[in-house]
Amino acid sequence: MSAFAARPLSPDTWSDFARLAERHEGVWGGCWCLGFHSEGAQRGDHRRDAKKRRVLDGTAHAALVYDGENCVGWCQFGPVDELPRIKRRRAYESLEPRAPDWRITCFFVDREYRGQGVATAALRAALKEIARLGGGLVESFPEDVTDRRTSAGFLHNATTSVFERQGFTREHPLGKHHWLMTKEISGEHE
């Protein structure tokens, strides 16, 4: 496994993020990692510009993972009002979960780097950035792949084992294979 570095998504790193997304046709059919933002239901060519606007405005958060100078993956996170759209919403809302401060909604790993620890590096970097931003309760919805084969290209929110290795707890199942998982993160200055 390479020694990956990480940097937050920002106006300074936008071009790195954009190059990776463009190499993969905008990621998942042109999502541009906008699908969990409020405007995520809108389809069309505006998505790249909408994501860039969010980055420039400071309303898009992600931990970018680098191999040298190349961005090879990311983990998107943000406050709930920044990422209000989630999959399995009906199951989630039926649980009446504790209100989180932060939500981790998706990961993306360059096809040439899958299976090399990029998602783990991205999650660690996202949690470090969440701590820097004040910490709080973090939730996510990863997939349990125990005893079954799943293409890494379809694991948009990583696996439960990646989260468990970082100290997340399984709270409730959300359907057949996904889980609501949470972790309390202390702020850096606490």
trRosetta pair geometry for C-beta under 8 A, 3 or more apart (Angstrom, degrees):
i j d omega theta_ij theta_ji phi_ij phi_ji
1 116 5.7 150 -124 -178 76 72
1 117 4.5 36 -144 8 131 143
2 67 5.4 24 125 -123 162 105
2 116 6.6 28 14 162 93 124
2 117 7.7 -169 46 60 68 115
4 65 5.0 0 173 -171 135 101
4 66 6.4 145 -166 68 78 46
4 67 6.1 -52 -110 -78 81 67
4 72 7.4 -108 -126 52 120 123
4 117 7.2 -165 -4 105 129 101
4 118 6.6 134 -84 -112 162 65
4 121 4.3 18 74 -151 139 167
5 65 7.5 146 79 -158 40 53
5 66 4.6 -26 68 63 90 106
6 63 5.2 2 -174 177 125 101
6 64 6.4 153 -156 79 66 49
6 65 5.4 -29 -98 -100 85 59
6 66 6.8 178 -86 13 30 84
6 121 6.2 -175 -59 158 117 95
6 122 7.0 157 -114 -106 126 45
6 124 7.5 -174 -15 86 158 89
6 125 3.4 -117 161 -105 164 148
6 128 7.8 119 88 49 139 133
7 10 7.7 -85 150 15 100 106
7 13 5.3 172 111 -85 123 148
7 16 7.9 63 66 61 127 157
7 63 7.7 153 77 -159 25 59
7 64 5.3 -21 66 62 76 104
7 66 6.7 32 5 -18 100 123
7 125 8.0 -25 4 -169 16 140
8 13 7.0 165 93 23 46 146
8 61 7.2 -44 -161 -152 104 75
8 62 7.2 134 -162 77 58 48
8 63 6.3 -46 -103 -105 55 56
8 64 7.1 95 -176 12 8 88
8 125 7.9 -168 -74 160 61 107
8 129 5.4 125 -90 -116 111 139
9 13 5.7 -124 -130 84 39 119
9 14 7.3 74 -170 -84 80 56
9 17 5.7 48 -125 -65 103 146
9 55 6.0 -95 153 -124 103 109
9 60 6.2 -67 113 117 136 94
9 61 6.4 152 52 -160 110 27
9 62 3.9 51 -16 52 133 91
9 63 7.5 -95 -16 -59 84 14
9 64 5.7 116 -68 -35 72 105
9 74 7.0 46 -58 -142 116 137
10 13 5.2 74 45 21 73 95
10 14 7.2 -95 97 -38 36 78
10 55 6.9 145 -159 -176 15 96
11 14 5.6 -20 -146 -18 34 120
11 55 6.3 143 -76 137 54 96
11 56 5.5 69 -90 -108 105 63
13 16 4.9 -47 -170 36 74 119
13 17 6.1 77 133 -22 85 99
13 64 5.6 -163 162 18 141 154
13 71 7.5 116 -177 -80 102 135
14 17 5.7 -60 -152 39 34 112
14 18 6.0 31 154 -20 70 110
14 52 6.2 74 -162 -130 133 83
14 55 5.1 130 -97 126 109 154
14 56 7.5 9 -72 -59 150 77
15 18 5.5 -52 -140 39 33 114
15 19 6.3 40 157 -25 64 101
16 19 6.0 -50 -150 30 28 111
16 20 6.9 24 154 -13 61 104
16 64 6.2 87 107 177 125 156
16 66 7.5 -36 -173 -92 145 106
16 70 7.9 159 -151 -160 99 30
16 71 3.9 117 163 -29 101 131
17 20 6.1 -63 -158 37 30 107
17 21 6.3 25 152 -15 67 110
17 55 7.5 -178 54 -96 153 154
17 62 7.2 103 -112 73 133 141
17 64 6.0 -105 -76 -96 89 131
17 71 6.1 -96 -75 148 39 169
17 74 6.8 34 -121 -56 96 149
18 21 5.6 -56 -144 41 33 110
18 22 6.0 32 158 -20 68 109
18 48 7.2 73 -131 -157 102 106
18 52 7.4 24 -79 -83 123 105
19 22 5.8 -57 -144 39 27 110
19 23 6.5 33 155 -24 62 104
19 71 6.6 125 66 43 103 112
20 23 5.8 -51 -151 29 31 113
20 24 6.9 2 158 6 62 109
20 71 4.7 -94 -38 100 129 106
20 72 7.0 -176 -114 -103 130 17
20 73 7.5 -165 -167 -67 153 24
20 74 7.6 143 89 -16 153 108
20 108 7.5 135 138 113 122 122
20 110 6.1 -97 -148 -75 104 102
21 24 6.3 -80 -156 52 30 93
21 26 5.6 23 166 -129 97 33
21 27 5.2 -65 -137 -18 79 107
21 32 5.8 57 -167 -120 147 65
21 33 7.2 -102 -98 -3 127 102
21 48 7.5 159 116 -113 140 94
21 108 7.9 49 -92 114 74 162
22 25 7.6 41 -165 -79 34 19
22 26 7.1 26 -97 -62 42 54
23 110 7.1 7 94 -127 137 102
24 27 5.0 50 101 -80 120 61
24 108 7.5 -171 65 179 162 127
24 110 7.3 -147 -50 -122 125 61
24 111 7.1 146 -101 -20 112 102
25 29 7.5 -4 116 -105 112 21
25 30 6.7 -61 143 -64 82 68
26 29 7.2 -46 87 114 107 22
26 30 3.8 25 100 -117 146 48
26 31 6.5 150 140 35 90 46
26 32 5.2 -46 -165 -57 91 80
26 47 6.8 77 -165 89 129 130
26 48 6.8 -94 -117 -67 107 99
27 30 7.5 129 59 -82 52 6
27 31 5.2 -71 97 52 90 97
27 32 6.4 141 44 -72 105 27
27 33 6.4 22 75 -40 151 77
27 108 5.5 -34 -136 -125 137 151
28 31 4.4 11 73 -7 105 127
28 35 7.7 -39 90 -30 137 143
28 108 8.0 -118 -18 -104 104 117
28 156 7.0 26 -73 -98 150 122
30 43 7.8 75 96 -155 126 81
30 47 5.9 121 158 45 89 150
31 34 6.1 -171 167 37 64 74
31 35 4.8 -33 -155 -34 112 111
31 40 7.9 16 -158 -151 87 96
31 47 6.9 -147 171 179 19 150
32 47 4.2 155 24 141 134 106
32 48 5.2 -154 -106 -84 150 52
32 50 7.5 118 96 63 141 91
32 51 4.5 -137 147 -22 116 146
33 36 8.0 -32 -179 24 60 95
33 51 6.3 87 69 -126 83 138
33 60 7.8 100 115 -165 110 123
33 62 7.0 11 161 -73 155 146
33 74 7.3 -21 -93 86 158 136
33 76 5.4 171 -169 -65 119 142
33 106 6.3 -161 -131 79 87 133
33 108 6.8 -102 -75 -13 112 134
34 37 5.2 -57 -167 31 63 118
34 39 6.6 -42 171 87 113 89
34 40 5.1 178 132 -104 70 77
34 47 5.1 -154 24 -157 149 94
34 50 5.8 65 -128 95 147 117
34 51 5.0 -110 -70 -70 106 98
34 54 7.8 158 -114 3 92 146
35 40 4.1 95 -160 -165 25 124
35 85 6.7 -118 147 97 61 134
35 106 7.4 73 57 -35 112 152
36 40 5.7 102 2 -62 13 164
36 76 7.0 149 44 116 133 139
36 83 4.5 12 135 -156 112 95
36 84 7.7 161 168 52 70 36
36 85 4.8 -159 -148 72 45 89
36 86 6.6 39 -136 -82 102 52
36 103 7.8 -150 164 116 138 126
36 105 4.0 -14 -55 177 175 160
36 106 6.5 -175 -14 -13 132 111
37 40 4.9 136 57 -44 63 99
37 50 7.8 -179 85 142 147 116
37 54 6.7 -87 -114 -93 158 158
37 60 7.3 -39 -78 -98 134 94
37 82 6.9 -44 -116 166 82 62
37 83 6.4 -57 -83 -105 50 56
37 84 7.8 51 -161 28 29 75
37 85 6.9 -10 58 20 16 113
38 84 5.7 37 -81 36 80 118
38 85 6.9 156 -98 -26 32 104
39 42 5.3 -33 178 20 79 120
39 50 5.8 -121 97 -170 143 147
40 85 5.0 -127 53 40 135 156
41 85 7.1 -177 -45 -108 88 152
42 46 7.1 -24 125 64 123 124
42 47 7.8 180 96 -78 89 85
43 47 7.9 -28 -152 -50 36 120
44 47 6.8 153 78 -28 57 87
45 48 7.5 -30 175 17 60 100
46 49 5.6 -70 -165 51 59 108
46 50 5.4 60 140 -30 89 108
47 50 5.6 -54 -140 36 30 113
47 51 6.3 30 160 -18 65 104
48 51 6.0 -58 -152 36 27 108
48 52 6.4 26 152 -18 64 108
49 52 5.6 -53 -145 38 33 113
49 53 6.3 40 153 -24 65 103
50 53 5.7 -50 -150 32 31 115
50 54 6.6 33 151 -19 62 103
51 54 5.6 -53 -153 34 34 113
51 55 6.5 35 150 -19 66 104
51 60 6.4 82 -162 -100 69 166
52 55 5.6 -53 -150 35 34 112
52 56 6.3 31 154 -16 67 107
53 56 5.8 -58 -147 40 29 109
53 57 6.1 20 156 -11 66 113
54 57 5.8 -64 -143 46 28 106
54 59 4.7 -94 -156 80 80 87
54 60 3.7 83 127 -34 113 114
55 58 7.8 38 -180 -69 28 26
55 60 4.8 -52 -72 56 60 124
57 60 7.9 83 61 0 85 85
59 78 7.8 60 179 -149 54 142
59 82 5.7 -166 -174 -128 79 108
60 76 7.7 -50 -173 -141 84 104
60 78 7.0 -69 -143 -76 33 140
60 82 7.4 173 -92 -180 38 122
61 76 6.9 116 89 -161 63 61
61 77 5.3 -57 106 78 114 69
61 78 4.3 151 33 -83 112 84
61 82 7.1 60 8 124 103 158
61 126 8.0 104 141 -139 104 91
61 129 7.1 171 -173 129 114 137
62 74 4.6 18 168 179 125 124
62 75 6.3 164 -158 80 76 41
62 76 4.6 -36 -97 -98 99 59
62 77 6.9 138 -102 20 43 66
62 126 7.4 -48 -161 -98 41 103
63 74 6.3 160 79 -154 49 69
63 75 4.9 2 48 51 99 95
63 77 7.3 25 -10 11 92 112
63 122 5.2 150 90 -161 107 65
63 123 7.8 173 57 -70 142 10
63 125 3.5 151 -175 106 139 108
63 126 4.1 -124 -5 -63 129 67
63 128 7.6 95 -108 49 139 93
63 129 5.7 -167 -79 -2 103 135
64 71 5.1 -43 -177 -135 117 114
64 73 7.6 154 -158 89 52 43
64 74 5.0 -28 -103 -97 57 98
64 122 7.8 -21 -138 -119 11 94
64 125 7.8 -88 50 120 32 154
65 71 7.1 107 71 -157 46 63
65 72 5.6 -64 100 64 94 82
65 73 4.4 -4 48 65 119 89
65 74 6.5 -164 7 -78 81 41
65 75 7.9 64 -29 -9 106 86
65 118 5.2 156 96 -158 157 86
65 121 4.9 97 -123 103 130 118
65 122 4.9 -81 -37 -72 122 84
65 125 6.7 -180 -79 9 81 149
66 69 6.9 -37 -167 -151 121 9
66 70 6.3 143 -154 76 74 41
66 71 5.7 -47 -93 -94 75 49
66 72 6.6 121 -129 9 24 88
67 70 5.3 -19 64 67 81 99
67 72 4.9 37 -1 -20 104 140
67 113 7.0 -163 -25 -104 139 135
71 74 7.3 8 179 -52 112 98
72 109 6.9 16 145 -156 79 67
72 110 4.5 -81 -158 12 69 125
72 112 7.7 -91 -143 74 108 91
72 113 4.5 73 174 -21 123 165
72 118 5.7 -114 114 -119 105 138
73 107 6.8 10 180 180 109 88
73 108 5.9 -169 -146 96 69 56
73 109 4.0 -4 -104 -108 126 61
73 110 6.0 -111 -59 -3 77 75
73 113 6.3 -124 -36 91 114 137
73 118 3.9 105 14 161 155 128
73 119 6.8 -97 165 -69 151 51
73 121 7.6 104 73 71 125 105
73 122 5.4 -96 121 -57 109 133
74 107 6.9 -175 92 -148 50 53
74 108 5.6 13 48 49 84 89
74 122 5.8 133 -173 -136 20 131
75 104 6.3 -18 172 -153 105 111
75 106 7.6 -178 -150 98 47 42
75 107 5.1 -15 -102 -101 71 83
75 119 7.2 102 -75 -151 106 60
75 122 3.6 142 -24 149 105 107
75 123 5.4 144 -91 -75 163 48
75 125 6.9 148 35 67 119 94
75 126 4.3 -86 97 -41 127 135
75 158 7.9 -6 -113 -32 107 131
76 83 7.4 139 141 -96 109 141
76 104 7.1 135 88 -158 55 59
76 105 5.3 -43 95 59 109 91
76 106 4.8 18 36 56 117 81
76 107 7.5 -150 14 -73 74 35
77 83 7.7 -98 -172 -12 30 152
77 102 5.8 17 175 178 110 110
77 103 6.7 173 -153 87 66 43
77 104 4.6 -29 -98 -98 94 69
77 105 7.2 160 -99 9 38 75
77 126 4.7 121 -13 -166 137 121
77 129 7.5 150 60 80 132 118
77 130 6.4 -66 132 -67 152 111
77 138 7.5 -22 -149 -143 129 114
78 82 3.7 -91 147 89 132 133
78 83 4.7 129 64 -19 109 110
78 102 6.9 -178 105 -147 14 76
78 103 6.5 -22 66 57 61 82
78 105 7.7 -23 28 -1 91 115
79 82 4.8 92 59 5 76 106
79 83 7.4 155 81 18 38 85
79 101 6.7 -56 -122 169 79 57
79 102 6.3 -61 -93 -100 43 56
79 103 7.5 48 163 14 15 88
80 83 6.5 -82 -141 63 30 75
80 84 6.5 68 161 -93 70 62
80 99 7.5 -86 -11 -172 161 82
80 100 6.0 130 -59 76 117 89
80 101 7.6 -131 -15 -175 98 14
80 102 7.6 -150 -40 -118 70 12
80 103 5.4 93 -93 -20 65 121
81 84 6.3 10 -139 -61 32 102
83 86 7.6 71 144 -65 91 84
83 103 4.9 -141 81 77 127 124
83 105 5.0 -146 -172 -35 142 140
86 89 5.5 130 76 -80 87 82
86 92 6.2 18 100 -4 137 166
86 103 7.4 -102 -80 -172 120 144
86 105 6.9 -127 -106 -120 79 103
86 141 6.7 120 -168 -14 115 151
87 141 6.8 -175 62 112 92 154
87 178 7.7 -134 101 -116 112 176
88 91 4.7 -37 175 42 96 116
88 92 5.6 106 115 -29 84 98
88 141 6.7 173 46 -161 126 145
88 174 4.3 88 144 164 152 117
88 175 5.6 -109 -117 -19 130 119
88 178 6.0 -161 -23 80 161 146
89 92 5.4 -60 -144 40 31 115
89 93 6.0 24 163 -15 70 108
90 93 6.2 -57 -143 39 25 104
90 94 6.5 29 156 -25 61 107
91 94 5.9 -56 -151 30 29 114
91 95 7.2 33 152 -26 60 103
91 174 4.6 132 109 -150 134 74
91 175 5.9 -123 -35 -41 169 76
92 95 6.1 -61 -168 22 33 113
92 97 6.8 -48 -175 -3 77 125
92 141 7.7 -54 -85 -94 123 130
92 174 6.0 12 -67 -120 76 126
92 180 6.5 128 -120 -78 85 126
93 96 7.5 38 179 -67 46 49
95 171 7.7 90 174 128 148 112
95 172 5.0 173 -121 60 143 171
95 180 6.7 -137 58 6 172 160
97 100 7.4 -1 124 -32 119 93
97 139 7.0 80 144 -109 149 154
97 171 6.7 68 -124 135 114 152
97 172 7.3 -131 -83 17 107 131
97 180 6.2 -130 -90 174 147 154
97 182 7.9 170 -172 -57 124 135
98 137 6.3 -84 113 175 120 168
98 182 7.4 61 55 -123 114 165
99 137 7.6 113 100 67 49 138
100 103 5.8 111 95 -68 140 76
100 136 7.4 113 179 133 62 106
100 137 4.7 -125 -132 108 64 99
100 138 6.4 69 -163 -134 120 15
100 139 4.1 -109 -73 -2 154 110
100 182 7.0 -145 -97 -122 112 108
101 134 7.9 -116 164 101 145 105
101 135 7.6 59 83 128 153 43
101 136 2.8 -13 40 131 158 145
101 137 5.1 120 7 47 89 67
101 138 7.1 -48 63 -69 84 53
102 130 5.3 -8 -83 -131 174 126
102 136 5.9 131 -9 78 97 107
102 137 7.1 -179 31 93 76 45
102 138 4.4 -23 77 -107 109 77
102 139 7.4 165 90 22 58 62
102 185 7.5 -14 31 29 140 130
103 138 7.4 168 -85 -158 22 63
103 139 5.6 -21 -112 68 70 86
103 140 6.9 135 -168 -84 58 58
104 123 7.4 39 -151 -124 157 85
104 126 6.2 88 -109 139 116 154
104 138 6.4 40 -19 177 102 107
104 139 7.3 -158 24 95 76 39
104 140 3.9 -22 64 -89 103 117
104 157 7.3 123 121 -151 89 95
105 140 7.5 -144 -67 -129 28 82
105 141 7.8 17 -126 29 50 104
105 157 6.8 -81 172 -102 32 107
106 156 4.9 -38 -134 167 97 91
106 157 5.8 -74 -105 -82 48 70
107 119 5.0 44 -180 -125 156 96
107 122 5.8 129 -133 92 104 149
107 123 7.6 -35 -90 -57 128 87
107 155 7.3 -15 65 117 115 86
107 156 6.7 159 47 177 66 38
107 157 6.4 122 8 -126 91 25
107 158 4.9 62 5 -46 147 95
108 156 7.7 -4 -76 -137 71 68
109 113 5.4 -124 175 88 97 98
109 114 5.1 121 109 -88 126 70
109 118 4.4 131 -125 82 114 136
109 119 5.9 -67 -54 -53 130 84
109 122 7.8 -131 -78 -16 90 141
109 152 7.1 -49 62 155 127 117
110 113 4.5 62 67 17 94 109
110 114 7.5 -140 87 -36 47 73
110 118 7.5 177 29 -99 79 175
111 114 6.1 -24 -150 -13 36 114
111 153 7.1 12 -107 -91 93 107
113 116 5.1 -88 -173 39 68 129
113 118 5.0 66 136 -39 120 142
114 118 7.4 -72 -98 29 35 123
114 152 4.3 131 -170 111 132 151
114 153 7.3 -52 -90 -60 158 67
115 152 6.4 -108 -48 -63 83 161
117 120 4.9 -50 -163 41 72 117
117 121 5.8 75 138 -23 86 99
118 121 5.6 -56 -147 39 33 111
118 122 6.1 35 153 -22 67 107
119 122 5.5 -54 -145 37 31 114
119 123 6.3 32 156 -20 65 104
119 155 7.9 -28 -91 112 157 124
119 158 4.7 148 -178 -108 136 114
119 159 7.9 83 119 16 155 81
119 162 5.5 -46 121 -133 116 155
120 123 5.9 -53 -147 35 30 109
120 124 6.4 31 155 -17 63 106
120 162 5.6 -136 -84 -144 75 98
120 165 6.9 -24 -128 85 113 139
120 166 7.7 177 -148 -52 76 111
121 124 5.8 -54 -149 37 31 112
121 125 6.3 28 155 -16 64 109
122 125 5.8 -58 -147 40 30 110
122 126 6.2 32 154 -21 65 106
123 126 5.6 -52 -145 35 32 112
123 127 6.4 30 156 -17 65 105
123 158 6.8 -6 -59 -37 126 173
123 162 6.0 146 -13 154 156 108
123 163 7.0 -141 -150 -92 153 59
123 166 5.6 -121 132 -43 125 159
124 127 5.9 -58 -151 37 29 109
124 128 6.4 30 152 -20 64 107
124 166 6.6 -153 -81 -110 68 123
125 128 5.6 -52 -147 36 33 114
125 129 6.4 32 154 -17 65 105
126 129 5.7 -56 -149 38 32 110
126 130 6.3 36 151 -21 66 104
127 130 5.5 -48 -145 35 34 115
127 131 6.5 39 152 -20 63 101
127 138 7.1 -93 -111 -14 83 173
127 166 6.4 -177 -32 -179 156 132
127 183 7.6 -21 -121 94 123 139
127 185 5.9 -161 -161 -110 86 137
128 131 5.7 -51 -153 33 32 113
128 132 6.5 34 148 -19 63 104
129 132 5.4 -50 -148 35 36 115
129 133 6.3 28 154 -12 66 109
130 133 5.8 -62 -145 44 30 106
130 134 7.9 -72 171 59 56 56
130 135 6.2 82 138 -106 84 41
130 136 7.3 -110 174 42 106 79
130 138 6.1 18 -174 -79 167 129
130 185 5.1 53 112 95 118 163
131 134 7.9 -165 -172 54 25 16
131 135 5.1 26 -120 -75 52 90
131 185 5.3 -116 -75 165 79 113
131 186 6.4 27 -131 84 101 56
131 187 6.0 150 -166 -137 59 30
131 188 5.1 99 145 -54 92 78
132 187 8.0 99 -115 -158 4 69
132 188 5.3 30 -102 -25 46 135
133 187 7.8 -106 86 -126 36 92
134 187 4.5 -26 -160 -107 35 123
135 184 7.7 45 171 171 107 65
135 185 4.3 -148 -143 108 86 81
135 186 5.0 -57 -120 151 163 14
135 187 3.7 -122 9 -58 112 60
135 188 7.5 172 -35 -16 106 52
135 190 6.8 -47 25 -16 149 133
136 184 7.4 -84 162 -147 24 65
136 185 6.4 -4 46 57 36 88
136 187 7.7 37 -32 -57 67 91
137 182 6.1 -10 -172 -166 95 116
137 183 7.7 160 -152 83 53 33
137 184 5.6 -31 -96 -100 65 69
137 185 7.8 167 -90 18 15 76
138 168 7.9 -86 92 -104 104 104
138 182 6.5 153 81 -154 53 61
138 183 5.2 -15 59 62 103 81
138 184 7.6 171 15 -94 78 18
138 185 5.6 43 -16 -11 119 117
139 171 8.0 -39 -128 10 103 144
139 180 6.3 -18 -163 -167 112 87
139 181 7.0 148 -154 79 60 45
139 182 4.9 -25 -97 -96 74 84
140 157 6.2 173 176 -177 101 115
140 158 7.9 5 154 50 141 108
140 163 6.3 -159 71 -104 130 140
140 168 7.1 -49 42 -132 110 155
140 180 7.9 153 80 -152 34 45
140 181 5.5 -24 65 63 81 94
140 182 7.9 162 20 -83 64 42
141 157 5.4 2 80 141 73 166
141 174 6.0 -37 -145 43 107 153
141 178 5.3 18 172 179 90 119
141 179 6.9 177 -150 78 50 39
141 180 6.1 -19 -100 -95 76 52
141 181 7.4 172 -86 18 25 81
142 157 5.0 -145 -97 123 52 95
142 158 5.0 -45 -120 86 115 77
142 159 5.5 83 173 166 121 10
142 160 4.8 165 100 -70 118 50
142 162 6.7 -162 -134 54 156 101
142 163 5.1 -166 3 -14 149 131
142 178 7.0 176 98 -144 26 73
142 179 6.3 -15 66 53 71 90
142 181 6.1 -12 24 12 100 134
143 150 7.0 -158 123 170 138 173
143 155 5.9 -127 40 -132 128 86
143 157 6.6 117 -16 70 86 91
143 158 7.6 179 29 100 80 33
143 159 5.8 -56 73 -113 72 58
143 160 6.8 -114 93 -26 24 83
143 177 5.1 24 -156 133 87 107
143 178 5.4 -43 -96 -92 65 70
143 179 7.9 153 -106 11 20 78
144 159 7.1 92 -110 -164 26 81
144 160 4.6 1 -86 2 73 135
144 177 5.2 -143 53 -167 79 72
144 178 7.4 -169 5 -88 79 19
144 179 6.2 68 -35 -20 104 114
145 148 5.9 -119 -167 69 62 84
145 149 7.9 30 -174 -140 107 11
145 150 4.7 -105 -125 18 121 129
145 155 7.5 -42 -51 -97 135 126
145 159 5.2 -61 9 -124 111 122
145 160 7.8 -180 9 22 68 88
145 161 7.8 -73 44 3 91 111
145 177 7.4 52 -75 -170 49 125
146 160 7.9 -42 -25 54 101 122
146 161 7.8 125 -64 -47 89 113
148 177 8.0 -84 55 -113 145 133
150 154 6.4 -112 175 69 93 112
150 155 6.4 93 129 -63 123 102
151 154 4.8 75 76 7 95 104
151 155 7.6 -160 98 -19 52 85
152 155 5.6 -49 -151 18 45 117
155 158 5.8 63 151 -107 111 19
155 159 6.2 -31 -155 -52 139 78
157 178 7.7 51 68 -132 134 111
158 162 4.5 -76 166 55 125 149
158 163 6.8 131 104 -39 123 90
159 162 5.0 107 60 -1 76 99
159 163 7.5 -149 99 3 46 86
160 163 5.7 -62 -155 43 39 109
160 164 5.9 41 150 -24 73 107
160 170 6.7 18 -153 -82 126 110
160 179 5.6 51 -97 31 120 133
160 181 6.6 156 -131 -57 81 144
161 164 5.5 -50 -138 37 34 113
161 165 6.4 40 160 -23 64 102
162 165 6.1 -55 -156 31 26 111
162 166 7.1 10 150 -5 59 109
163 166 5.8 -69 -156 44 36 104
163 168 3.8 -37 162 41 99 143
163 181 4.9 80 140 116 152 159
163 183 7.8 -159 -176 -27 94 124
164 167 7.7 90 -172 -42 33 9
164 168 6.0 -86 -80 61 37 83
164 170 7.7 -13 -83 -37 103 92
164 181 7.8 -100 -63 -144 66 145
166 183 7.0 -70 118 -56 93 168
167 183 5.5 95 105 -128 89 131
168 181 4.2 53 157 159 125 118
168 182 6.4 150 -155 71 86 18
168 183 4.5 -85 -99 -44 66 112
169 181 6.4 166 77 -156 36 76
169 182 5.9 -27 57 62 89 72
169 183 6.8 138 7 -79 77 67
170 173 8.0 17 180 -65 113 61
170 179 4.9 -49 -137 -177 95 145
170 180 7.7 101 -163 75 55 53
170 181 5.5 -41 -96 -99 46 88
171 179 7.3 139 43 171 64 91
171 180 4.6 -56 63 100 111 98
171 181 6.3 172 2 -105 87 28
171 182 5.4 45 -41 3 128 107
172 179 7.0 162 84 -157 37 70
172 180 4.7 14 53 40 84 116
173 176 7.9 13 176 -121 122 5
173 178 7.2 112 -168 83 63 52
173 179 5.7 -51 -110 -102 48 72
173 180 7.8 -120 -59 12 2 79
174 178 4.4 -48 72 99 98 102
174 179 6.2 160 13 -110 88 15
174 180 5.6 100 -39 -36 115 83
175 178 5.2 37 54 37 105 98
186 190 4.8 -120 -176 53 99 137
187 190 4.6 108 59 -27 85 105
